[in-house]
Protein backbone atom coordinates (compact mmCIF):
# COMPACT_ATOMS: atom_id res chain seq x y z
CA UNK A 1 0.00 0.00 0.00
CA UNK A 2 3.03 2.30 -0.02
CA UNK A 3 6.16 2.82 -2.09
CA UNK A 4 9.05 4.85 -0.69
CA UNK A 5 12.06 6.14 -2.62
CA UNK A 6 14.45 8.75 -1.20
CA UNK A 7 12.14 11.61 -0.24
CA UNK A 8 8.98 10.42 -1.99
CA UNK A 9 6.15 8.35 -0.55
CA UNK A 10 3.32 7.06 -2.71
CA UNK A 11 0.34 5.75 -0.75
CA UNK A 12 -2.35 4.04 -2.77
CA UNK A 13 -5.55 2.06 -2.44
CA UNK A 14 -8.66 1.47 -4.51
CA UNK A 15 -10.80 1.72 -1.39
CA UNK A 16 -11.07 5.19 0.17
CA UNK A 17 -11.45 3.99 3.78
CA UNK A 18 -8.31 1.84 3.44
CA UNK A 19 -6.46 4.78 1.91
CA UNK A 20 -7.23 6.96 4.93
CA UNK A 21 -6.01 4.19 7.24
CA UNK A 22 -2.78 3.81 5.22
CA UNK A 23 -2.11 7.54 5.51
CA UNK A 24 -2.58 7.33 9.27
CA UNK A 25 -0.20 4.36 9.52
CA UNK A 26 2.51 6.05 7.44
CA UNK A 27 2.24 9.29 9.43
CA UNK A 28 2.49 7.31 12.69
CA UNK A 29 5.67 5.58 11.50
CA UNK A 30 7.18 8.91 10.45
CA UNK A 31 6.31 10.38 13.85
CA UNK A 32 7.73 7.36 15.69
CA UNK A 33 11.12 7.82 14.00
CA UNK A 34 11.04 11.61 14.31
CA UNK A 35 10.66 12.14 10.58
CA UNK A 36 8.38 14.71 9.02
CA UNK A 37 6.77 15.66 5.74
CA UNK A 38 6.38 19.05 4.14
CA UNK A 39 2.61 19.36 4.15
CA UNK A 40 2.74 22.22 1.61
CA UNK A 41 4.42 19.91 -0.94
CA UNK A 42 2.19 16.94 -0.12
CA UNK A 43 -0.83 15.88 -2.13
CA UNK A 44 -3.62 13.77 -0.68
CA UNK A 45 -6.75 12.22 -2.18
CA UNK A 46 -5.71 12.63 -5.80
CA UNK A 47 -6.87 10.30 -8.55
CA UNK A 48 -3.85 10.67 -10.83
CA UNK A 49 -0.19 11.48 -10.28
CA UNK A 50 3.21 11.22 -11.92
CA UNK A 51 5.63 9.13 -9.85
CA UNK A 52 9.12 8.50 -11.25
CA UNK A 53 8.17 8.98 -14.90
CA UNK A 54 5.01 6.88 -14.57
CA UNK A 55 1.50 8.25 -14.81
CA UNK A 56 -0.48 6.43 -12.14
CA UNK A 57 -4.26 6.63 -12.16
CA UNK A 58 -7.17 4.66 -10.74
CA UNK A 59 -7.23 2.24 -13.66
CA UNK A 60 -3.72 2.08 -15.06
CA UNK A 61 -0.02 2.70 -14.74
CA UNK A 62 1.81 3.89 -17.84
CA UNK A 63 4.95 5.73 -18.85
CA UNK A 64 4.57 9.49 -18.86
CA UNK A 65 4.50 10.29 -22.57
CA UNK A 66 6.31 13.62 -22.21
CA UNK A 67 9.39 11.66 -21.06
CA UNK A 68 9.49 9.40 -24.13
CA UNK A 69 11.77 10.37 -27.01
CA UNK A 70 11.81 9.04 -30.55
CA UNK A 71 15.21 7.68 -31.56
PDB file of N, CA, C and O in Angstrom:
ATOM      1  N   UNK A   1       0.795  -1.207   0.000  1.00  0.00           N
ATOM      2  CA  UNK A   1       0.000   0.000   0.000  1.00  0.00           C
ATOM      3  C   UNK A   1       0.833   1.266   0.000  1.00  0.00           C
ATOM      4  O   UNK A   1       0.284   2.367  -0.008  1.00  0.00           O
ATOM      5  N   UNK A   2       2.164   1.126   0.009  1.00  0.00           N
ATOM      6  CA  UNK A   2       3.033   2.301  -0.020  1.00  0.00           C
ATOM      7  C   UNK A   2       4.335   1.962  -0.725  1.00  0.00           C
ATOM      8  O   UNK A   2       4.848   0.848  -0.621  1.00  0.00           O
ATOM      9  N   UNK A   3       4.852   2.937  -1.438  1.00  0.00           N
ATOM     10  CA  UNK A   3       6.159   2.825  -2.086  1.00  0.00           C
ATOM     11  C   UNK A   3       6.968   4.027  -1.615  1.00  0.00           C
ATOM     12  O   UNK A   3       6.483   5.158  -1.645  1.00  0.00           O
ATOM     13  N   UNK A   4       8.194   3.782  -1.183  1.00  0.00           N
ATOM     14  CA  UNK A   4       9.051   4.846  -0.695  1.00  0.00           C
ATOM     15  C   UNK A   4      10.342   4.841  -1.496  1.00  0.00           C
ATOM     16  O   UNK A   4      10.936   3.785  -1.717  1.00  0.00           O
ATOM     17  N   UNK A   5      10.779   6.016  -1.932  1.00  0.00           N
ATOM     18  CA  UNK A   5      12.058   6.144  -2.620  1.00  0.00           C
ATOM     19  C   UNK A   5      12.629   7.513  -2.293  1.00  0.00           C
ATOM     20  O   UNK A   5      12.027   8.537  -2.617  1.00  0.00           O
ATOM     21  N   UNK A   6      13.788   7.531  -1.653  1.00  0.00           N
ATOM     22  CA  UNK A   6      14.454   8.752  -1.205  1.00  0.00           C
ATOM     23  C   UNK A   6      13.485   9.625  -0.422  1.00  0.00           C
ATOM     24  O   UNK A   6      13.146   9.294   0.715  1.00  0.00           O
ATOM     25  N   UNK A   7      13.034  10.720  -0.997  1.00  0.00           N
ATOM     26  CA  UNK A   7      12.140  11.605  -0.242  1.00  0.00           C
ATOM     27  C   UNK A   7      10.718  11.609  -0.810  1.00  0.00           C
ATOM     28  O   UNK A   7       9.998  12.600  -0.683  1.00  0.00           O
ATOM     29  N   UNK A   8      10.322  10.516  -1.425  1.00  0.00           N
ATOM     30  CA  UNK A   8       8.977  10.418  -1.993  1.00  0.00           C
ATOM     31  C   UNK A   8       8.246   9.220  -1.406  1.00  0.00           C
ATOM     32  O   UNK A   8       8.805   8.129  -1.292  1.00  0.00           O
ATOM     33  N   UNK A   9       7.004   9.436  -1.040  1.00  0.00           N
ATOM     34  CA  UNK A   9       6.155   8.352  -0.549  1.00  0.00           C
ATOM     35  C   UNK A   9       4.882   8.357  -1.382  1.00  0.00           C
ATOM     36  O   UNK A   9       4.196   9.374  -1.481  1.00  0.00           O
ATOM     37  N   UNK A  10       4.577   7.226  -1.970  1.00  0.00           N
ATOM     38  CA  UNK A  10       3.324   7.062  -2.709  1.00  0.00           C
ATOM     39  C   UNK A  10       2.454   6.101  -1.913  1.00  0.00           C
ATOM     40  O   UNK A  10       2.832   4.952  -1.687  1.00  0.00           O
ATOM     41  N   UNK A  11       1.293   6.572  -1.493  1.00  0.00           N
ATOM     42  CA  UNK A  11       0.339   5.750  -0.748  1.00  0.00           C
ATOM     43  C   UNK A  11      -0.862   5.550  -1.657  1.00  0.00           C
ATOM     44  O   UNK A  11      -1.400   6.511  -2.207  1.00  0.00           O
ATOM     45  N   UNK A  12      -1.277   4.306  -1.811  1.00  0.00           N
ATOM     46  CA  UNK A  12      -2.351   4.043  -2.766  1.00  0.00           C
ATOM     47  C   UNK A  12      -3.310   2.975  -2.260  1.00  0.00           C
ATOM     48  O   UNK A  12      -2.937   2.099  -1.480  1.00  0.00           O
ATOM     49  N   UNK A  13      -4.535   3.066  -2.715  1.00  0.00           N
ATOM     50  CA  UNK A  13      -5.551   2.057  -2.440  1.00  0.00           C
ATOM     51  C   UNK A  13      -6.747   2.336  -3.334  1.00  0.00           C
ATOM     52  O   UNK A  13      -7.035   3.490  -3.651  1.00  0.00           O
ATOM     53  N   UNK A  14      -7.433   1.295  -3.736  1.00  0.00           N
ATOM     54  CA  UNK A  14      -8.655   1.473  -4.514  1.00  0.00           C
ATOM     55  C   UNK A  14      -9.848   1.775  -3.614  1.00  0.00           C
ATOM     56  O   UNK A  14     -10.882   2.246  -4.088  1.00  0.00           O
ATOM     57  N   UNK A  15      -9.710   1.507  -2.330  1.00  0.00           N
ATOM     58  CA  UNK A  15     -10.803   1.719  -1.387  1.00  0.00           C
ATOM     59  C   UNK A  15     -10.463   2.919  -0.505  1.00  0.00           C
ATOM     60  O   UNK A  15      -9.428   2.931   0.161  1.00  0.00           O
ATOM     61  N   UNK A  16     -11.336   3.926  -0.501  1.00  0.00           N
ATOM     62  CA  UNK A  16     -11.070   5.192   0.173  1.00  0.00           C
ATOM     63  C   UNK A  16     -10.822   5.014   1.673  1.00  0.00           C
ATOM     64  O   UNK A  16      -9.908   5.632   2.219  1.00  0.00           O
ATOM     65  N   UNK A  17     -11.607   4.193   2.337  1.00  0.00           N
ATOM     66  CA  UNK A  17     -11.445   3.995   3.783  1.00  0.00           C
ATOM     67  C   UNK A  17     -10.082   3.378   4.085  1.00  0.00           C
ATOM     68  O   UNK A  17      -9.428   3.766   5.054  1.00  0.00           O
ATOM     69  N   UNK A  18      -9.647   2.420   3.266  1.00  0.00           N
ATOM     70  CA  UNK A  18      -8.313   1.837   3.440  1.00  0.00           C
ATOM     71  C   UNK A  18      -7.241   2.891   3.226  1.00  0.00           C
ATOM     72  O   UNK A  18      -6.258   2.944   3.964  1.00  0.00           O
ATOM     73  N   UNK A  19      -7.428   3.723   2.225  1.00  0.00           N
ATOM     74  CA  UNK A  19      -6.459   4.778   1.913  1.00  0.00           C
ATOM     75  C   UNK A  19      -6.255   5.691   3.123  1.00  0.00           C
ATOM     76  O   UNK A  19      -5.119   6.006   3.477  1.00  0.00           O
ATOM     77  N   UNK A  20      -7.333   6.108   3.747  1.00  0.00           N
ATOM     78  CA  UNK A  20      -7.227   6.964   4.932  1.00  0.00           C
ATOM     79  C   UNK A  20      -6.473   6.257   6.054  1.00  0.00           C
ATOM     80  O   UNK A  20      -5.683   6.882   6.762  1.00  0.00           O
ATOM     81  N   UNK A  21      -6.709   4.971   6.215  1.00  0.00           N
ATOM     82  CA  UNK A  21      -6.012   4.190   7.236  1.00  0.00           C
ATOM     83  C   UNK A  21      -4.516   4.080   6.905  1.00  0.00           C
ATOM     84  O   UNK A  21      -3.678   4.176   7.801  1.00  0.00           O
ATOM     85  N   UNK A  22      -4.184   3.882   5.645  1.00  0.00           N
ATOM     86  CA  UNK A  22      -2.781   3.806   5.225  1.00  0.00           C
ATOM     87  C   UNK A  22      -2.058   5.123   5.501  1.00  0.00           C
ATOM     88  O   UNK A  22      -0.917   5.123   5.963  1.00  0.00           O
ATOM     89  N   UNK A  23      -2.717   6.233   5.220  1.00  0.00           N
ATOM     90  CA  UNK A  23      -2.112   7.540   5.507  1.00  0.00           C
ATOM     91  C   UNK A  23      -1.811   7.652   6.996  1.00  0.00           C
ATOM     92  O   UNK A  23      -0.721   8.071   7.386  1.00  0.00           O
ATOM     93  N   UNK A  24      -2.772   7.279   7.817  1.00  0.00           N
ATOM     94  CA  UNK A  24      -2.585   7.335   9.269  1.00  0.00           C
ATOM     95  C   UNK A  24      -1.400   6.467   9.703  1.00  0.00           C
ATOM     96  O   UNK A  24      -0.586   6.892  10.522  1.00  0.00           O
ATOM     97  N   UNK A  25      -1.303   5.261   9.159  1.00  0.00           N
ATOM     98  CA  UNK A  25      -0.202   4.358   9.516  1.00  0.00           C
ATOM     99  C   UNK A  25       1.153   4.942   9.121  1.00  0.00           C
ATOM    100  O   UNK A  25       2.099   4.914   9.907  1.00  0.00           O
ATOM    101  N   UNK A  26       1.240   5.464   7.915  1.00  0.00           N
ATOM    102  CA  UNK A  26       2.505   6.054   7.442  1.00  0.00           C
ATOM    103  C   UNK A  26       2.890   7.249   8.306  1.00  0.00           C
ATOM    104  O   UNK A  26       4.048   7.376   8.704  1.00  0.00           O
ATOM    105  N   UNK A  27       1.936   8.122   8.599  1.00  0.00           N
ATOM    106  CA  UNK A  27       2.235   9.286   9.434  1.00  0.00           C
ATOM    107  C   UNK A  27       2.667   8.866  10.836  1.00  0.00           C
ATOM    108  O   UNK A  27       3.539   9.503  11.425  1.00  0.00           O
ATOM    109  N   UNK A  28       2.081   7.821  11.372  1.00  0.00           N
ATOM    110  CA  UNK A  28       2.495   7.315  12.694  1.00  0.00           C
ATOM    111  C   UNK A  28       3.926   6.787  12.669  1.00  0.00           C
ATOM    112  O   UNK A  28       4.688   7.022  13.607  1.00  0.00           O
ATOM    113  N   UNK A  29       4.294   6.084  11.619  1.00  0.00           N
ATOM    114  CA  UNK A  29       5.671   5.583  11.502  1.00  0.00           C
ATOM    115  C   UNK A  29       6.646   6.750  11.380  1.00  0.00           C
ATOM    116  O   UNK A  29       7.697   6.747  12.021  1.00  0.00           O
ATOM    117  N   UNK A  30       6.312   7.733  10.576  1.00  0.00           N
ATOM    118  CA  UNK A  30       7.177   8.908  10.450  1.00  0.00           C
ATOM    119  C   UNK A  30       7.351   9.591  11.805  1.00  0.00           C
ATOM    120  O   UNK A  30       8.463   9.959  12.184  1.00  0.00           O
ATOM    121  N   UNK A  31       6.260   9.755  12.522  1.00  0.00           N
ATOM    122  CA  UNK A  31       6.309  10.383  13.847  1.00  0.00           C
ATOM    123  C   UNK A  31       7.165   9.562  14.811  1.00  0.00           C
ATOM    124  O   UNK A  31       7.971  10.116  15.558  1.00  0.00           O
ATOM    125  N   UNK A  32       6.990   8.260  14.793  1.00  0.00           N
ATOM    126  CA  UNK A  32       7.734   7.364  15.689  1.00  0.00           C
ATOM    127  C   UNK A  32       9.245   7.524  15.519  1.00  0.00           C
ATOM    128  O   UNK A  32       9.989   7.489  16.499  1.00  0.00           O
ATOM    129  N   UNK A  33       9.693   7.700  14.288  1.00  0.00           N
ATOM    130  CA  UNK A  33      11.122   7.819  14.003  1.00  0.00           C
ATOM    131  C   UNK A  33      11.575   9.268  13.837  1.00  0.00           C
ATOM    132  O   UNK A  33      12.648   9.546  13.301  1.00  0.00           O
ATOM    133  N   UNK A  34      10.732  10.180  14.308  1.00  0.00           N
ATOM    134  CA  UNK A  34      11.040  11.615  14.312  1.00  0.00           C
ATOM    135  C   UNK A  34      11.331  12.149  12.907  1.00  0.00           C
ATOM    136  O   UNK A  34      12.214  12.984  12.710  1.00  0.00           O
ATOM    137  N   UNK A  35      10.573  11.651  11.950  1.00  0.00           N
ATOM    138  CA  UNK A  35      10.655  12.141  10.579  1.00  0.00           C
ATOM    139  C   UNK A  35       9.428  12.999  10.308  1.00  0.00           C
ATOM    140  O   UNK A  35       8.421  12.893  11.008  1.00  0.00           O
ATOM    141  N   UNK A  36       9.515  13.834   9.309  1.00  0.00           N
ATOM    142  CA  UNK A  36       8.380  14.707   9.015  1.00  0.00           C
ATOM    143  C   UNK A  36       8.186  14.828   7.512  1.00  0.00           C
ATOM    144  O   UNK A  36       9.048  14.443   6.723  1.00  0.00           O
ATOM    145  N   UNK A  37       7.049  15.366   7.140  1.00  0.00           N
ATOM    146  CA  UNK A  37       6.774  15.659   5.740  1.00  0.00           C
ATOM    147  C   UNK A  37       6.499  17.151   5.610  1.00  0.00           C
ATOM    148  O   UNK A  37       6.084  17.804   6.566  1.00  0.00           O
ATOM    149  N   UNK A  38       6.732  17.670   4.434  1.00  0.00           N
ATOM    150  CA  UNK A  38       6.378  19.053   4.145  1.00  0.00           C
ATOM    151  C   UNK A  38       4.940  19.039   3.638  1.00  0.00           C
ATOM    152  O   UNK A  38       4.680  18.667   2.494  1.00  0.00           O
ATOM    153  N   UNK A  39       4.027  19.441   4.482  1.00  0.00           N
ATOM    154  CA  UNK A  39       2.609  19.364   4.145  1.00  0.00           C
ATOM    155  C   UNK A  39       2.261  20.246   2.946  1.00  0.00           C
ATOM    156  O   UNK A  39       1.319  19.946   2.212  1.00  0.00           O
ATOM    157  N   UNK A  40       3.009  21.328   2.741  1.00  0.00           N
ATOM    158  CA  UNK A  40       2.744  22.218   1.606  1.00  0.00           C
ATOM    159  C   UNK A  40       3.097  21.553   0.274  1.00  0.00           C
ATOM    160  O   UNK A  40       2.509  21.888  -0.755  1.00  0.00           O
ATOM    161  N   UNK A  41       4.043  20.622   0.279  1.00  0.00           N
ATOM    162  CA  UNK A  41       4.419  19.910  -0.941  1.00  0.00           C
ATOM    163  C   UNK A  41       3.648  18.606  -1.114  1.00  0.00           C
ATOM    164  O   UNK A  41       3.731  17.966  -2.162  1.00  0.00           O
ATOM    165  N   UNK A  42       2.908  18.218  -0.096  1.00  0.00           N
ATOM    166  CA  UNK A  42       2.194  16.939  -0.118  1.00  0.00           C
ATOM    167  C   UNK A  42       0.862  17.059  -0.846  1.00  0.00           C
ATOM    168  O   UNK A  42       0.229  18.115  -0.860  1.00  0.00           O
ATOM    169  N   UNK A  43       0.459  15.947  -1.449  1.00  0.00           N
ATOM    170  CA  UNK A  43      -0.833  15.878  -2.129  1.00  0.00           C
ATOM    171  C   UNK A  43      -1.569  14.657  -1.600  1.00  0.00           C
ATOM    172  O   UNK A  43      -1.017  13.558  -1.555  1.00  0.00           O
ATOM    173  N   UNK A  44      -2.806  14.858  -1.205  1.00  0.00           N
ATOM    174  CA  UNK A  44      -3.622  13.772  -0.682  1.00  0.00           C
ATOM    175  C   UNK A  44      -4.908  13.664  -1.492  1.00  0.00           C
ATOM    176  O   UNK A  44      -5.389  14.649  -2.052  1.00  0.00           O
ATOM    177  N   UNK A  45      -5.446  12.477  -1.542  1.00  0.00           N
ATOM    178  CA  UNK A  45      -6.749  12.216  -2.176  1.00  0.00           C
ATOM    179  C   UNK A  45      -6.786  12.627  -3.643  1.00  0.00           C
ATOM    180  O   UNK A  45      -7.770  13.205  -4.104  1.00  0.00           O
ATOM    181  N   UNK A  46      -5.726  12.334  -4.368  1.00  0.00           N
ATOM    182  CA  UNK A  46      -5.714  12.629  -5.801  1.00  0.00           C
ATOM    183  C   UNK A  46      -5.966  11.338  -6.580  1.00  0.00           C
ATOM    184  O   UNK A  46      -5.656  10.247  -6.102  1.00  0.00           O
ATOM    185  N   UNK A  47      -6.513  11.467  -7.748  1.00  0.00           N
ATOM    186  CA  UNK A  47      -6.869  10.297  -8.554  1.00  0.00           C
ATOM    187  C   UNK A  47      -5.816   9.969  -9.612  1.00  0.00           C
ATOM    188  O   UNK A  47      -5.856   8.905 -10.230  1.00  0.00           O
ATOM    189  N   UNK A  48      -4.873  10.893  -9.815  1.00  0.00           N
ATOM    190  CA  UNK A  48      -3.850  10.672 -10.833  1.00  0.00           C
ATOM    191  C   UNK A  48      -2.600  11.440 -10.433  1.00  0.00           C
ATOM    192  O   UNK A  48      -2.681  12.577  -9.968  1.00  0.00           O
ATOM    193  N   UNK A  49      -1.438  10.811 -10.616  1.00  0.00           N
ATOM    194  CA  UNK A  49      -0.188  11.481 -10.284  1.00  0.00           C
ATOM    195  C   UNK A  49       0.936  10.933 -11.152  1.00  0.00           C
ATOM    196  O   UNK A  49       0.827   9.846 -11.719  1.00  0.00           O
ATOM    197  N   UNK A  50       2.003  11.692 -11.245  1.00  0.00           N
ATOM    198  CA  UNK A  50       3.214  11.224 -11.917  1.00  0.00           C
ATOM    199  C   UNK A  50       4.209  10.868 -10.816  1.00  0.00           C
ATOM    200  O   UNK A  50       4.521  11.691  -9.956  1.00  0.00           O
ATOM    201  N   UNK A  51       4.700   9.634 -10.856  1.00  0.00           N
ATOM    202  CA  UNK A  51       5.633   9.135  -9.849  1.00  0.00           C
ATOM    203  C   UNK A  51       6.757   8.433 -10.582  1.00  0.00           C
ATOM    204  O   UNK A  51       6.562   7.356 -11.145  1.00  0.00           O
ATOM    205  N   UNK A  52       7.943   9.043 -10.576  1.00  0.00           N
ATOM    206  CA  UNK A  52       9.120   8.500 -11.249  1.00  0.00           C
ATOM    207  C   UNK A  52       8.846   8.116 -12.698  1.00  0.00           C
ATOM    208  O   UNK A  52       9.033   6.969 -13.105  1.00  0.00           O
ATOM    209  N   UNK A  53       8.402   9.096 -13.455  1.00  0.00           N
ATOM    210  CA  UNK A  53       8.171   8.983 -14.901  1.00  0.00           C
ATOM    211  C   UNK A  53       7.001   8.073 -15.270  1.00  0.00           C
ATOM    212  O   UNK A  53       6.830   7.735 -16.441  1.00  0.00           O
ATOM    213  N   UNK A  54       6.202   7.678 -14.295  1.00  0.00           N
ATOM    214  CA  UNK A  54       5.010   6.880 -14.571  1.00  0.00           C
ATOM    215  C   UNK A  54       3.767   7.675 -14.205  1.00  0.00           C
ATOM    216  O   UNK A  54       3.704   8.306 -13.150  1.00  0.00           O
ATOM    217  N   UNK A  55       2.795   7.636 -15.082  1.00  0.00           N
ATOM    218  CA  UNK A  55       1.504   8.245 -14.813  1.00  0.00           C
ATOM    219  C   UNK A  55       0.642   7.171 -14.151  1.00  0.00           C
ATOM    220  O   UNK A  55       0.322   6.153 -14.764  1.00  0.00           O
ATOM    221  N   UNK A  56       0.279   7.407 -12.917  1.00  0.00           N
ATOM    222  CA  UNK A  56      -0.482   6.427 -12.144  1.00  0.00           C
ATOM    223  C   UNK A  56      -1.876   6.982 -11.922  1.00  0.00           C
ATOM    224  O   UNK A  56      -2.046   8.073 -11.377  1.00  0.00           O
ATOM    225  N   UNK A  57      -2.866   6.223 -12.348  1.00  0.00           N
ATOM    226  CA  UNK A  57      -4.258   6.632 -12.158  1.00  0.00           C
ATOM    227  C   UNK A  57      -5.034   5.484 -11.535  1.00  0.00           C
ATOM    228  O   UNK A  57      -4.466   4.441 -11.212  1.00  0.00           O
ATOM    229  N   UNK A  58      -6.326   5.684 -11.371  1.00  0.00           N
ATOM    230  CA  UNK A  58      -7.170   4.660 -10.743  1.00  0.00           C
ATOM    231  C   UNK A  58      -7.157   3.348 -11.518  1.00  0.00           C
ATOM    232  O   UNK A  58      -7.234   2.274 -10.922  1.00  0.00           O
ATOM    233  N   UNK A  59      -7.062   3.430 -12.836  1.00  0.00           N
ATOM    234  CA  UNK A  59      -7.233   2.239 -13.663  1.00  0.00           C
ATOM    235  C   UNK A  59      -5.974   1.734 -14.350  1.00  0.00           C
ATOM    236  O   UNK A  59      -5.972   0.636 -14.905  1.00  0.00           O
ATOM    237  N   UNK A  60      -4.904   2.522 -14.319  1.00  0.00           N
ATOM    238  CA  UNK A  60      -3.723   2.085 -15.063  1.00  0.00           C
ATOM    239  C   UNK A  60      -2.449   2.747 -14.568  1.00  0.00           C
ATOM    240  O   UNK A  60      -2.471   3.761 -13.871  1.00  0.00           O
ATOM    241  N   UNK A  61      -1.346   2.137 -14.953  1.00  0.00           N
ATOM    242  CA  UNK A  61      -0.018   2.705 -14.743  1.00  0.00           C
ATOM    243  C   UNK A  61       0.659   2.677 -16.099  1.00  0.00           C
ATOM    244  O   UNK A  61       0.749   1.629 -16.738  1.00  0.00           O
ATOM    245  N   UNK A  62       1.138   3.843 -16.540  1.00  0.00           N
ATOM    246  CA  UNK A  62       1.808   3.886 -17.841  1.00  0.00           C
ATOM    247  C   UNK A  62       2.938   4.901 -17.802  1.00  0.00           C
ATOM    248  O   UNK A  62       2.992   5.756 -16.918  1.00  0.00           O
ATOM    249  N   UNK A  63       3.825   4.796 -18.759  1.00  0.00           N
ATOM    250  CA  UNK A  63       4.947   5.726 -18.852  1.00  0.00           C
ATOM    251  C   UNK A  63       4.409   7.102 -19.205  1.00  0.00           C
ATOM    252  O   UNK A  63       3.516   7.240 -20.041  1.00  0.00           O
ATOM    253  N   UNK A  64       4.961   8.112 -18.560  1.00  0.00           N
ATOM    254  CA  UNK A  64       4.568   9.485 -18.860  1.00  0.00           C
ATOM    255  C   UNK A  64       5.060   9.824 -20.267  1.00  0.00           C
ATOM    256  O   UNK A  64       6.265   9.820 -20.520  1.00  0.00           O
ATOM    257  N   UNK A  65       4.158  10.109 -21.161  1.00  0.00           N
ATOM    258  CA  UNK A  65       4.503  10.291 -22.570  1.00  0.00           C
ATOM    259  C   UNK A  65       5.450  11.456 -22.818  1.00  0.00           C
ATOM    260  O   UNK A  65       6.228  11.409 -23.771  1.00  0.00           O
ATOM    261  N   UNK A  66       5.412  12.484 -22.007  1.00  0.00           N
ATOM    262  CA  UNK A  66       6.311  13.623 -22.213  1.00  0.00           C
ATOM    263  C   UNK A  66       7.771  13.255 -21.960  1.00  0.00           C
ATOM    264  O   UNK A  66       8.669  14.012 -22.330  1.00  0.00           O
ATOM    265  N   UNK A  67       8.020  12.109 -21.337  1.00  0.00           N
ATOM    266  CA  UNK A  67       9.386  11.660 -21.057  1.00  0.00           C
ATOM    267  C   UNK A  67       9.920  10.698 -22.119  1.00  0.00           C
ATOM    268  O   UNK A  67      11.078  10.288 -22.054  1.00  0.00           O
ATOM    269  N   UNK A  68       9.093  10.341 -23.085  1.00  0.00           N
ATOM    270  CA  UNK A  68       9.488   9.396 -24.126  1.00  0.00           C
ATOM    271  C   UNK A  68      10.021  10.172 -25.322  1.00  0.00           C
ATOM    272  O   UNK A  68       9.408  11.141 -25.770  1.00  0.00           O
ATOM    273  N   UNK A  69      11.172   9.736 -25.836  1.00  0.00           N
ATOM    274  CA  UNK A  69      11.768  10.371 -27.009  1.00  0.00           C
ATOM    275  C   UNK A  69      11.847   9.373 -28.159  1.00  0.00           C
ATOM    276  O   UNK A  69      12.074   8.182 -27.949  1.00  0.00           O
ATOM    277  N   UNK A  70      11.658   9.872 -29.364  1.00  0.00           N
ATOM    278  CA  UNK A  70      11.808   9.037 -30.553  1.00  0.00           C
ATOM    279  C   UNK A  70      13.285   9.000 -30.907  1.00  0.00           C
ATOM    280  O   UNK A  70      13.958  10.031 -30.901  1.00  0.00           O
ATOM    281  N   UNK A  71      13.785   7.818 -31.213  1.00  0.00           N
ATOM    282  CA  UNK A  71      15.207   7.675 -31.563  1.00  0.00           C
ATOM    283  C   UNK A  71      15.352   7.672 -33.067  1.00  0.00           C
ATOM    284  O   UNK A  71      16.465   7.562 -33.579  1.00  0.00           O
TER     285      UNK A  71
END
